[in-house]
Amino acid sequence: MSAACGKPGCKWCAKGECWGSGKGGGGAKKPMFNKQGGGGKGHILAMLAQMMAAKGGKGGGGGPCGKKGCKWCAQGQCWGSGGGGSRKRGDVDEVAKFVTPCDPTEVEVFLSMHQVEPHAAQKLKDLDPRLQRVVLAKGAMTDARDQSAVLIMRCARATKTMPGDWICPGCNDLQFAKKEVCSQ
C-alpha cells in the first residue's frame, strides 16, 4: 500500500491519520494534535483551506476586503485587508515615465552622506535609475536612527507600484492610483 504522505511504511497513513500529506487523510474527524507523536501541519493547513473555501473567502461577502458593495473590489483594485485582490504590479516604464533618471554619481553622493550597510546601498544601486530618483527625492536620512532600514524601506516602497500609480513630475513622490492630485 502506498502512503499518502509519500513515506513508505508510514504508520499514520495505515491508520488513515497521516498529516504529512497536507490532504488531511482521515477527514474532519482527526484531532488537531496527536498525543501519540508524529503529525505535522499538513492537516491543519488543509482544514483551514477547507474552512476558507466553505465561507467563500474572508467572510462578510464582497471582494478581497470582505466589505459588501466595495467599489474598489468591483474594479479589481481593492487594497482592503492587505490582500491586494487581483491587482498586479505596475510597470516601471508606465509609472515613472516622467521621471528623470538618476545619475550614478548622485547615488554615490547620497550614500556618502549617510551611514548605511553595504546590502542597503546595493538595494539602491540595483534599482531602476528612475526609481532611484524617487528614493533620493524623499530627502536626507540624517535624523533616522537606522539609516539602512529607512533606505531599504524607501527602495521597497518605490518598487511596489500598482497599475495606475504615478510619480509626480514636480516632487518625484509616488502617488497611488486613487489620487488625482499630488499629496505633497
Rosetta blueprint (number, residue, H / E / L):
1 M L
2 S L
3 A L
4 A L
5 C L
6 G L
7 K L
8 P L
9 G L
10 C L
11 K H
12 W H
13 C H
14 A H
15 K H
16 G L
17 E L
18 C L
19 W L
20 G L
21 S L
22 G L
23 K L
24 G L
25 G L
26 G L
27 G H
28 A H
29 K H
30 K L
31 P L
32 M L
33 F L
34 N L
35 K L
36 Q L
37 G L
38 G L
39 G L
40 G L
41 K L
42 G H
43 H H
44 I H
45 L H
46 A H
47 M H
48 L H
49 A H
50 Q H
51 M H
52 M H
53 A H
54 A H
55 K H
56 G L
57 G L
58 K L
59 G L
60 G L
61 G L
62 G L
63 G L
64 P L
65 C L
66 G L
67 K L
68 K L
69 G L
70 C L
71 K H
72 W H
73 C H
74 A H
75 Q L
76 G L
77 Q L
78 C L
79 W L
80 G H
81 S H
82 G H
83 G L
84 G L
85 G L
86 S L
87 R L
88 K L
89 R L
90 G L
91 D L
92 V H
93 D H
94 E H
95 V H
96 A L
97 K L
98 F L
99 V L
100 T L
101 P L
102 C L
103 D L
104 P H
105 T H
106 E H
107 V H
108 E H
109 V H
110 F H
111 L H
112 S H
113 M L
114 H L
115 Q L
116 V L
117 E L
118 P H
119 H H
120 A H
121 A H
122 Q H
123 K H
124 L H
125 K H
126 D H
127 L L
128 D L
129 P H
130 R H
131 L H
132 Q H
133 R H
134 V H
135 V H
136 L H
137 A H
138 K L
139 G L
140 A L
141 M L
142 T L
143 D L
144 A L
145 R L
146 D L
147 Q H
148 S H
149 A H
150 V H
151 L H
152 I H
153 M H
154 R H
155 C H
156 A H
157 R H
158 A H
159 T H
160 K L
161 T L
162 M L
163 P L
164 G L
165 D L
166 W E
167 I E
168 C L
169 P L
170 G L
171 C L
172 N L
173 D L
174 L E
175 Q E
176 F L
177 A L
178 K L
179 K L
180 E L
181 V L
182 C L
183 S L
184 Q L
